[in-house]
Structure formats: structure tokens, C-alpha cells
């Protein structure tokens, strides 16, 4: 009888021990959120502002001081190089100031080509198209005076639009022809356009800003498939992609650091938190990039401050960070 009583006591103690151990194990298991590691494309960009303009255009000035006659074009007309646009009948130059005549001479050549004395020319001047293209603006009408300091019309040659940017000299070293760009602006706020770096000016120039003088280099971006909402003269921003790389972007809370600066995350492996040392890179709005130490498909703990090395963990939610 005593033998059976002793056996029952031992069995009860074993059951109790297992129960206590199970409860202890349950209390030591941490409920965690995990993140499935998926490579994402990280971009380094340079953002600058500028103006939208036509790809190719030419302003047409009067070739003599006079009255406009025989105006043959209107806005929207297509012309070929050499086509007659209008004629200018001469007038006496005493109707113009000496300053106007001087400006005219500087714009349109010396006295052998156009006289700048009281008798500029007795012949009617025929104005022809300097390039082939479309008349996009017209600022004169028949019987009006031709002002040699003002353009009469603008002819757009090559179709399309481009963005001319002012890039600071501190950033120009990162810009190369062929780099991709994203183009946005308040005038076409519902659209995003894309393009590439088309040209980089060979010389810098100085401009005045709100903070003083600044040296800039002009960079021209092509604009792919411009719509009707984007127009010449609009202000716009160009975000140029200067580099792209495949990386893993994780929340800041997932990364911890040792006293010596070594950074690490916790990986979920077989229900345990396993410490993994990593190398971090650029910081972004949604987290920090991991450039070394992670592999696609691994599960890292979203908040590594809540666990310790070797602790049992239970996944309560899995987050997948998709590529941008």
C-alpha cells in the first residue's frame, strides 16, 4: 500500500513540475510582429527647380524699322525655312530715338547690311522663316510699327517640351547625361512626368537668390509625352535619380546597437530570437537600409528592444514591405 502511495506522490510531483515548467515557458514567450525581408530599390536623388520651355524655338525680329504689311501667318500655322512671313515698309528714322537706332544696329548688323542713318532703306524688307516649325506666338498685326527691340513672333521648331534647371555647383558633380528624372509642378499638380538629363552646360553662371549669390549650372531635362496640362513658362521641379541600388529597408525600431556601435537585428528562427549583426546604409522616411547581413525571405522582429537573445517568440502579425 505504501508503495502505491509513494508512486502516486512521485507521479503528482512530476505532473506539477511539468505544469510549472510549461507555465514558465508560456510566460517567457514574447508575442512579436515580424517583417518579411524583401529587397527594395533605394534611390539617391537631386531635386532642383526650373522652367518648362519648348525644345527648339526662334524669335523673329523685324529686319528694318517700318510698318508691317502683308502678314501671311497666324498662331498655329506651320512654316518651312525660307517661307515669307511678312514685309516691312520703311519709314523715316527721325520718328525713332538715337537709342532705338543704336539698339537696332547692335541687333541686326552694320551699316552695310542695314543703314542706321536717317534713311535706313528705301526698299521693302521681306521677313522669312529662320527655321521650319509652328508659329506659337504672334505679337504684331498689319499696319503696326515694327519695333526692332521686340520680337514679332516665335516659331517653335522641334516638337516637345523640356525643363531647364538651375543646379547648384555643390550638386552638379553627381549629375550625368542620361540619368532618369521625375518632373512635377503646381501648374500640373495632378500629373507626374518623366524624362532624362539631356544636356549639362559647359560653364557655370551666377544668380541672385534670397540668401545671396549662388553659382549654378544649367541642366536640361527632356520630358516624355507631355500632356496638355504642362505648358511653356511653368515653374517645375526635377528630381534626378543619381544612383539606384537593391537594399532592404526596415523600421528604425528593428535595429539596435551595442556599446561599441555594432548594429544588429533579431531574426526569428525556429521560434527563437536570433541576433544577427548587420551593416546599415542610408536613412529614409520609412526606415533605414540594411546593406549587409540579411537575406531575402528572412523574418526579422519589428521591434528588437522587446526581446533578448535566444528568447522564445510567437508571431502575432507578419508585415511585408513591398518594393517602392
Secondary structure, 3 states (H helix, E strand, C coil): CHHHHHHHHHHHHHHHHHHHHHHHHHHHCEEEEEEECCCEEEEEEEEEEEEEEECCEEEEECCCCEEEECCCCCCCCEECCCCEEEEEEECCHHHCCHHHHHHHHHHHCCCCCCCCCCCCCCCCEEEECCCCEEEEEECCCCCCEECCCCEEEEEECCCCEEEEEEEECCCHHHCCCCCEEEEECHHHCCCCEEEEEEEECCCCEEEEECCEEEEEEEEEEECCCCCCCCCCCCEEEEEEEEEEEEEEEECHHHCEECCCCCEEEEEEECCEEEEEEEEEEEEECCEEEEEECCCCCCEEECCHHHCCCCCEEEEEEEEECCCC
